[in-house]
Amino acid sequence: MSGDLGLAYTLQIFGFSLVIAASLAFASSRFGKLHARDRILARLKLRGDETVLDVGCGHGLLLIAAAKLLPCGRAVGIDLWSQWEQADNSREATLRNAALEGVEDRVSVHDGDMCKLPFGDRSFDAALAHFAIHNVHGRGRRREAIREIVRTLKQGGQVAISDIFSLNLYADELRKSDMIDVEISGRSFWTFPPARTVTAKKRSQSA
Ligand SMILES: C[S@@+](CC[C@H](N)C(=O)[O-])C[C@H]1O[C@@H](n2cnc3c(N)ncnc32)[C@H](O)[C@@H]1O
């Protein structure tokens, strides 16, 4: 009898935890991630004429918001469109979202792997990655993704990478890649799971 009660309590606690986790995930995707997105973009202090790369852009959460801040610039997304990480994940879906938000003329979206970016050295003024790099398997490959971001940044370019884990690894690779002002924020609870953001700047020629 007491064994049955114990099992019932365990199941109740498990069910309750699932409901809490589902509610937090819903609140995050409905409201929290928009707030988080704006805070990340605010860290870049964009003028409005830059070219900004969003690595693992998915449906364009940051890409499209960045484009809105770039009346004279351009937002460039790249993704390999994992269906496991985001449903209906495709270039067409992201371009459709950009059109719905009225920024399709300032957005371009590419197919590709963030560990081998199909862009030349020093192409971008800023780079973003939101909940994307942790999906790359293996610490070595995540470091490759960071090196690729640095390679494609112009001198003086800025980076903001928000993720749920591996932030210390990103910061370490950024420092090794000669980035300066490398800082990791405190954990933000606007998303579920909560995330931290690492920001850094590429040394300008004179620095
Ligand atoms: C959780 S989603 C986040 C999407 C978007 N950044 C956001 O915040 O809504 C992760 C994205 O990273 C992409 N991704 C995963 N590994 C990648 C890789 N090696 N190269 C490019 N994109 C990748 C997935 O296809 C997916 O669209």
Ligand as a Chemical Component Dictionary entry (heavy atoms), coordinates in Angstrom:
data_LIG
# 
_chem_comp.id                   LIG 
_chem_comp.type                 NON-POLYMER 
_chem_comp.pdbx_formal_charge   0 
_chem_comp.three_letter_code    LIG 
# 
loop_
_chem_comp_atom.comp_id 
_chem_comp_atom.atom_id 
_chem_comp_atom.alt_atom_id 
_chem_comp_atom.type_symbol 
_chem_comp_atom.charge 
_chem_comp_atom.model_Cartn_x 
_chem_comp_atom.model_Cartn_y 
_chem_comp_atom.model_Cartn_z 
_chem_comp_atom.pdbx_ordinal 
LIG C1  C1  C 0  17.289 26.053 -31.945 1  
LIG S1  S1  S 1  17.415 26.660 -33.584 2  
LIG C2  C2  C 0  17.616 28.406 -33.297 3  
LIG C3  C3  C 0  17.205 29.217 -34.488 4  
LIG C4  C4  C 0  17.276 30.730 -34.313 5  
LIG N1  N1  N 0  18.640 31.190 -34.150 6  
LIG C5  C5  C 0  16.418 31.181 -33.166 7  
LIG O1  O1  O 0  16.949 31.652 -32.154 8  
LIG O2  O2  O -1 15.188 31.073 -33.273 9  
LIG C6  C6  C 0  19.067 26.180 -34.039 10 
LIG C7  C7  C 0  19.343 26.418 -35.511 11 
LIG O3  O3  O 0  20.716 26.141 -35.777 12 
LIG C8  C8  C 0  20.786 25.462 -37.013 13 
LIG N2  N2  N 0  22.051 24.709 -37.074 14 
LIG C9  C9  C 0  22.430 23.669 -36.320 15 
LIG N3  N3  N 0  23.661 23.261 -36.662 16 
LIG C10 C10 C 0  24.071 24.081 -37.664 17 
LIG C11 C11 C 0  25.260 24.175 -38.446 18 
LIG N4  N4  N 0  26.288 23.332 -38.259 19 
LIG N5  N5  N 0  25.346 25.146 -39.366 20 
LIG C12 C12 C 0  24.314 26.013 -39.580 21 
LIG N6  N6  N 0  23.164 25.971 -38.861 22 
LIG C13 C13 C 0  23.040 25.020 -37.918 23 
LIG C14 C14 C 0  19.554 24.572 -37.023 24 
LIG O4  O4  O 0  19.209 24.126 -38.314 25 
LIG C15 C15 C 0  18.518 25.510 -36.421 26 
LIG O5  O5  O 0  17.872 26.283 -37.389 27 
# 
loop_
_chem_comp_bond.comp_id 
_chem_comp_bond.atom_id_1 
_chem_comp_bond.atom_id_2 
_chem_comp_bond.value_order 
_chem_comp_bond.pdbx_ordinal 
LIG C1  S1  SING 1  
LIG S1  C2  SING 2  
LIG S1  C6  SING 3  
LIG C2  C3  SING 4  
LIG C3  C4  SING 5  
LIG C4  N1  SING 6  
LIG C4  C5  SING 7  
LIG C5  O1  DOUB 8  
LIG C5  O2  SING 9  
LIG C6  C7  SING 10 
LIG C7  O3  SING 11 
LIG C7  C15 SING 12 
LIG O3  C8  SING 13 
LIG C8  N2  SING 14 
LIG C8  C14 SING 15 
LIG N2  C9  SING 16 
LIG N2  C13 SING 17 
LIG C9  N3  DOUB 18 
LIG N3  C10 SING 19 
LIG C10 C11 SING 20 
LIG C10 C13 DOUB 21 
LIG C11 N4  SING 22 
LIG C11 N5  DOUB 23 
LIG N5  C12 SING 24 
LIG C12 N6  DOUB 25 
LIG N6  C13 SING 26 
LIG C14 O4  SING 27 
LIG C14 C15 SING 28 
LIG C15 O5  SING 29 
# 
